[in-house]
Amino acid sequence: KYACWCEDTLSEKATAITKAKELIEELQTKIIQLTAEIATHEAEIKQTEKEIAANIESQREATEVREKESRTYDEEKSDSEQCIGALESAIKVLTGAGSKKGFLETMQQAQLLSVVAGVRGLLAKPAARAMKQEDLVVVRRFLESPEDFVGAGSNMLSAAQIAHNPFGDYAPQSTQIQ
């Protein structure tokens, strides 16, 4: 009986050892395969991290560009609104030209010179580039001789006198405040 048990046990142990050796080879192959996959995934992770960093930098740059464009738009919008206001004032002054006398005429002339000074400053701004060429010609002609647009006034100061006068609307030669 003992010999039979030894043979059975020996046979079982030999089979177990053979299966274990096969299992060891399979597991070693699996370890090599998984090690290669780990290396591949590590490379993918590094690449993804680089892409994320590039994306964040791209977002930062895009945000800076948008903020700069927004500031530029706000400036141009402000300039355009000032330009529109100056032109509305010019229209207001020019609409009533030649119909009022005395004090009101003097006030109108002062308003006209004020409008001329304001429009002259606005022509230097970027918003003026958006004007049609024919409109720009009319505005420049208005700036050169505003009295042509409101009728000849003998006491009216020229736009050049106002623009270069350090005393503002005060005309020292006449001792009168215009």
Residue frames as qw, qx, qy, qz and C-alpha x, y, z in Angstrom:
[[0.000, 0.885, 0.466, 0.000, 0.00, 0.00, 0.00],
 [0.317, -0.781, 0.088, 0.531, 2.75, 2.32, 0.86],
 [0.397, -0.118, 0.588, 0.695, 4.40, 1.84, -2.49],
 [0.176, 0.636, 0.662, 0.355, 1.10, 2.62, -4.24],
 [0.167, -0.924, -0.261, 0.224, 0.70, 5.80, -2.23],
 [0.402, -0.557, 0.321, 0.652, 4.26, 6.84, -3.06],
 [0.344, 0.179, 0.670, 0.633, 3.68, 6.28, -6.77],
 [0.046, 0.802, 0.566, 0.187, 0.40, 8.20, -6.73],
 [0.279, -0.885, -0.082, 0.363, 1.87, 11.06, -4.75],
 [0.441, -0.346, 0.452, 0.694, 4.98, 11.14, -6.90],
 [0.278, 0.428, 0.676, 0.531, 2.84, 11.22, -10.02],
 [0.079, -0.905, -0.419, -0.008, 0.66, 14.02, -8.62],
 [0.377, -0.764, 0.113, 0.511, 3.74, 16.01, -7.56],
 [0.439, -0.067, 0.565, 0.696, 5.36, 15.59, -10.99],
 [0.154, 0.662, 0.614, 0.402, 2.16, 16.82, -12.67],
 [0.230, -0.923, -0.249, 0.183, 1.93, 19.75, -10.25],
 [0.452, -0.537, 0.290, 0.650, 5.57, 20.66, -10.88],
 [0.357, 0.232, 0.626, 0.653, 5.03, 20.56, -14.67],
 [0.001, -0.827, -0.515, -0.227, 1.91, 22.74, -14.38],
 [0.370, -0.842, -0.078, 0.385, 3.76, 25.14, -12.05],
 [0.461, -0.256, 0.424, 0.736, 6.66, 25.46, -14.55],
 [0.207, 0.507, 0.620, 0.562, 4.17, 26.22, -17.36],
 [0.200, -0.897, -0.394, 0.013, 2.44, 28.71, -15.09],
 [0.465, -0.627, 0.110, 0.615, 5.78, 30.35, -14.26],
 [0.366, 0.059, 0.529, 0.763, 6.51, 30.81, -17.99],
 [0.016, 0.718, 0.587, 0.373, 3.02, 32.25, -18.60],
 [0.342, -0.878, -0.246, 0.229, 3.38, 34.63, -15.66],
 [0.477, -0.411, 0.259, 0.733, 6.84, 35.74, -16.76],
 [0.240, 0.345, 0.585, 0.694, 5.45, 36.47, -20.24],
 [0.169, -0.833, -0.501, -0.161, 2.53, 38.34, -18.64],
 [0.455, -0.723, -0.071, 0.516, 4.96, 40.36, -16.46],
 [0.391, -0.120, 0.408, 0.816, 7.00, 41.36, -19.52],
 [0.066, 0.567, 0.623, 0.535, 3.80, 42.29, -21.40],
 [0.296, -0.869, -0.395, 0.041, 2.43, 44.36, -18.49],
 [0.489, -0.533, 0.080, 0.686, 5.81, 46.06, -17.95],
 [0.280, 0.155, 0.503, 0.803, 5.75, 47.13, -21.61],
 [0.113, -0.736, -0.570, -0.348, 2.18, 48.41, -21.21],
 [0.428, -0.778, -0.239, 0.393, 3.21, 50.38, -18.11],
 [0.416, -0.282, 0.270, 0.821, 6.04, 52.01, -20.06],
 [0.114, 0.421, 0.601, 0.670, 3.65, 52.85, -22.89],
 [0.263, -0.818, -0.501, -0.101, 1.11, 54.33, -20.49],
 [0.467, -0.627, -0.078, 0.618, 3.81, 56.37, -18.74],
 [0.296, -0.012, 0.413, 0.861, 4.82, 57.85, -22.10],
 [0.075, -0.614, -0.618, -0.485, 1.15, 58.59, -22.88],
 [0.391, -0.795, -0.387, 0.255, 0.77, 60.26, -19.48],
 [0.416, -0.425, 0.119, 0.795, 3.82, 62.47, -20.08],
 [0.154, 0.238, 0.549, 0.787, 2.54, 63.42, -23.53],
 [0.220, -0.735, -0.599, -0.229, -0.91, 64.22, -22.14],
 [0.430, -0.709, -0.227, 0.511, 0.66, 66.37, -19.41],
 [0.318, -0.169, 0.312, 0.879, 2.60, 68.30, -22.10],
 [0.014, -0.465, -0.633, -0.619, -0.61, 68.77, -24.09],
 [0.334, -0.788, -0.507, 0.101, -2.44, 70.00, -20.99],
 [0.408, -0.553, -0.016, 0.726, 0.37, 72.50, -20.26],
 [0.194, 0.064, 0.486, 0.850, 0.27, 73.70, -23.89],
 [0.146, -0.641, -0.667, -0.351, -3.51, 74.01, -23.71],
 [0.374, -0.768, -0.356, 0.379, -3.31, 76.07, -20.52],
 [0.338, -0.361, 0.208, 0.844, -0.70, 78.35, -22.12],
 [0.078, 0.308, 0.634, 0.705, -2.85, 78.68, -25.23],
 [0.241, -0.762, -0.597, -0.065, -5.85, 79.61, -23.09],
 [0.390, -0.655, -0.144, 0.630, -3.77, 82.21, -21.25],
 [0.243, -0.129, 0.405, 0.872, -2.59, 83.75, -24.53],
 [0.050, -0.504, -0.691, -0.515, -6.11, 83.73, -25.97],
 [0.309, -0.786, -0.487, 0.222, -7.42, 85.42, -22.83],
 [0.342, -0.494, 0.068, 0.796, -4.75, 88.12, -23.11],
 [0.126, 0.132, 0.572, 0.800, -5.66, 88.72, -26.76],
 [0.172, -0.665, -0.681, -0.255, -9.37, 88.92, -25.91],
 [0.349, -0.746, -0.322, 0.467, -8.72, 91.34, -23.06],
 [0.282, -0.300, 0.271, 0.870, -6.54, 93.52, -25.32],
 [0.004, 0.342, 0.668, 0.661, -9.21, 93.47, -28.04],
 [0.260, -0.744, -0.614, 0.048, -11.82, 94.35, -25.45],
 [0.324, -0.631, -0.105, 0.697, -9.77, 97.34, -24.23],
 [0.177, -0.067, 0.482, 0.855, -9.23, 98.47, -27.83],
 [0.095, -0.545, -0.727, -0.406, -12.93, 98.12, -28.55],
 [0.294, -0.768, -0.471, 0.319, -13.83, 100.11, -25.43],
 [0.280, -0.467, 0.122, 0.830, -11.41, 102.88, -26.44],
 [0.059, 0.119, 0.619, 0.774, -12.72, 102.98, -30.00],
 [0.172, -0.658, -0.721, -0.132, -16.29, 102.90, -28.72],
 [0.286, -0.721, -0.281, 0.565, -15.54, 105.85, -26.43],
 [0.198, -0.280, 0.353, 0.870, -13.86, 107.73, -29.29],
 [0.015, -0.350, -0.744, -0.569, -16.79, 106.98, -31.58],
 [0.214, -0.749, -0.615, 0.127, -19.28, 108.18, -28.97],
 [0.255, -0.621, -0.040, 0.740, -17.29, 111.39, -28.52],
 [0.140, -0.041, 0.572, 0.808, -17.14, 111.81, -32.28],
 [0.094, -0.558, -0.759, -0.321, -20.89, 111.29, -32.57],
 [0.259, -0.761, -0.431, 0.410, -21.46, 113.78, -29.73],
 [0.225, -0.448, 0.200, 0.842, -19.25, 116.37, -31.43],
 [0.037, 0.160, 0.686, 0.709, -21.00, 115.85, -34.74],
 [0.160, -0.690, -0.705, -0.043, -24.42, 116.13, -33.07],
 [0.243, -0.707, -0.195, 0.635, -23.27, 119.38, -31.48],
 [0.165, -0.206, 0.453, 0.852, -22.07, 120.58, -34.87],
 [0.043, -0.440, -0.771, -0.458, -25.43, 119.69, -36.39],
 [0.222, -0.758, -0.548, 0.276, -27.19, 121.53, -33.56],
 [0.223, -0.584, 0.056, 0.778, -25.05, 124.62, -34.08],
 [0.101, -0.072, 0.609, 0.784, -25.33, 124.52, -37.84],
 [0.007, 0.556, 0.815, 0.163, -29.10, 123.95, -37.78],
 [0.114, -0.865, -0.410, 0.265, -29.83, 127.28, -36.11],
 [0.448, -0.224, 0.205, 0.841, -27.21, 129.23, -38.01],
 [0.092, 0.176, 0.397, 0.896, -28.17, 132.58, -39.48],
 [0.287, -0.612, -0.628, -0.385, -31.58, 132.79, -37.82],
 [0.498, -0.756, -0.353, 0.237, -30.78, 134.41, -34.46],
 [0.287, 0.761, -0.093, 0.574, -29.28, 137.80, -33.70],
 [0.300, -0.800, 0.256, -0.453, -27.38, 139.49, -30.89],
 [0.438, -0.541, 0.662, -0.277, -26.50, 137.54, -27.76],
 [0.901, 0.082, 0.398, -0.153, -27.80, 134.27, -29.16],
 [0.726, 0.659, -0.176, 0.087, -25.65, 134.72, -32.26],
 [0.029, 0.739, -0.612, 0.280, -22.59, 135.25, -30.06],
 [0.691, -0.286, 0.608, -0.267, -23.46, 132.13, -28.07],
 [0.908, 0.378, 0.160, -0.087, -23.84, 130.26, -31.30],
 [0.483, 0.756, -0.408, 0.172, -20.42, 131.40, -32.44],
 [0.288, -0.596, 0.686, -0.303, -18.90, 130.28, -29.14],
 [0.853, -0.004, 0.475, -0.215, -20.59, 126.91, -29.49],
 [0.794, 0.601, -0.091, -0.011, -19.32, 126.66, -33.03],
 [0.229, 0.742, -0.585, 0.233, -15.73, 127.31, -31.97],
 [0.557, -0.387, 0.665, -0.314, -16.10, 124.80, -29.17],
 [0.912, 0.255, 0.283, -0.153, -17.38, 122.22, -31.63],
 [0.599, 0.727, -0.328, 0.077, -14.51, 123.00, -34.01],
 [0.093, -0.652, 0.701, -0.272, -11.98, 122.40, -31.23],
 [0.724, -0.154, 0.603, -0.298, -13.68, 119.15, -30.20],
 [0.882, 0.445, 0.115, -0.104, -13.96, 117.81, -33.73],
 [0.376, 0.775, -0.498, 0.105, -10.32, 118.71, -34.45],
 [0.323, -0.500, 0.760, -0.261, -9.20, 116.61, -31.48],
 [0.812, 0.087, 0.511, -0.269, -11.42, 113.71, -32.52],
 [0.730, 0.634, -0.199, -0.159, -10.07, 113.60, -36.07],
 [0.138, 0.653, -0.734, 0.125, -6.72, 112.48, -34.66],
 [0.590, -0.216, 0.704, -0.332, -8.30, 109.43, -33.04],
 [0.166, -0.079, 0.933, 0.309, -8.66, 105.99, -34.67],
 [0.377, 0.533, 0.704, -0.278, -12.44, 106.29, -34.94],
 [0.284, 0.728, -0.096, -0.617, -12.03, 109.01, -37.57],
 [0.049, -0.327, 0.825, 0.459, -10.51, 106.48, -39.96],
 [0.285, 0.326, 0.901, -0.032, -13.87, 104.75, -40.20],
 [0.325, 0.681, 0.220, -0.618, -15.48, 107.82, -41.77],
 [0.687, 0.566, 0.387, 0.240, -16.22, 107.93, -45.48],
 [0.509, -0.015, 0.167, 0.844, -13.70, 109.99, -47.44],
 [0.020, 0.590, 0.384, 0.709, -16.36, 112.41, -48.69],
 [0.502, -0.804, -0.310, -0.074, -17.56, 113.02, -45.13],
 [0.686, -0.402, -0.038, 0.605, -13.99, 113.53, -43.98],
 [0.348, 0.301, 0.256, 0.850, -13.47, 116.17, -46.67],
 [0.240, -0.753, -0.348, -0.504, -16.56, 118.06, -45.49],
 [0.660, -0.693, -0.212, 0.199, -15.45, 117.87, -41.84],
 [0.621, -0.163, 0.071, 0.763, -11.97, 119.15, -42.71],
 [0.139, 0.504, 0.310, 0.794, -13.47, 122.00, -44.73],
 [0.459, -0.792, -0.334, -0.226, -15.68, 122.81, -41.73],
 [0.706, -0.525, -0.111, 0.463, -12.61, 122.87, -39.47],
 [0.488, 0.121, 0.180, 0.846, -10.74, 125.19, -41.82],
 [0.100, -0.133, -0.059, -0.984, -13.53, 127.73, -42.08],
 [0.002, 0.412, 0.874, -0.259, -16.56, 127.06, -39.87],
 [0.189, 0.489, 0.196, -0.829, -18.01, 130.49, -40.68],
 [0.257, 0.155, -0.653, -0.695, -18.71, 129.27, -44.22],
 [0.240, -0.264, -0.931, -0.082, -21.13, 126.77, -42.72],
 [0.146, -0.626, -0.653, 0.400, -23.03, 129.25, -40.52],
 [0.183, 0.916, 0.262, 0.245, -22.83, 132.45, -42.50],
 [0.483, 0.389, -0.238, 0.748, -20.20, 135.18, -42.32],
 [0.471, -0.827, -0.291, 0.096, -19.84, 136.73, -38.91],
 [0.318, 0.809, -0.225, 0.441, -17.62, 139.80, -38.58],
 [0.360, -0.722, 0.452, -0.381, -16.82, 139.25, -34.88],
 [0.989, -0.126, 0.031, -0.072, -16.24, 135.51, -35.11],
 [0.282, -0.696, 0.642, 0.153, -12.80, 134.19, -34.21],
 [0.685, 0.385, -0.568, -0.244, -11.18, 131.68, -36.51],
 [0.962, -0.246, -0.112, -0.032, -10.62, 128.12, -35.40],
 [0.705, 0.314, -0.312, 0.553, -6.87, 128.68, -35.65],
 [0.076, -0.618, 0.288, -0.727, -7.10, 131.57, -33.15],
 [0.778, -0.462, 0.109, -0.411, -8.93, 129.41, -30.63],
 [0.973, 0.013, -0.182, 0.139, -6.70, 126.37, -31.10],
 [0.653, 0.260, -0.271, 0.657, -3.48, 128.34, -30.56],
 [0.191, -0.727, 0.081, -0.655, -4.77, 130.87, -28.05],
 [0.396, 0.042, -0.778, 0.486, -3.29, 130.19, -24.59],
 [0.212, -0.019, 0.411, -0.886, -6.10, 132.22, -23.06],
 [0.271, 0.370, 0.876, -0.151, -8.89, 129.98, -24.36],
 [0.213, 0.712, 0.606, 0.283, -11.95, 131.86, -25.61],
 [0.191, -0.866, -0.126, 0.444, -10.62, 135.18, -24.33],
 [0.605, 0.578, 0.180, 0.517, -9.45, 137.48, -27.12],
 [0.475, -0.514, -0.188, 0.689, -6.96, 139.90, -25.48],
 [0.227, 0.096, 0.308, 0.919, -6.86, 142.32, -28.43],
 [0.247, -0.532, -0.494, -0.642, -10.58, 142.98, -28.09],
 [0.071, -0.175, 0.620, -0.762, -10.74, 142.89, -24.27],
 [0.732, -0.067, 0.020, -0.677, -13.94, 140.92, -24.64],
 [0.383, -0.133, 0.910, -0.091, -14.70, 137.40, -23.60],
 [0.433, 0.130, -0.593, -0.667, -16.18, 135.60, -26.57]]
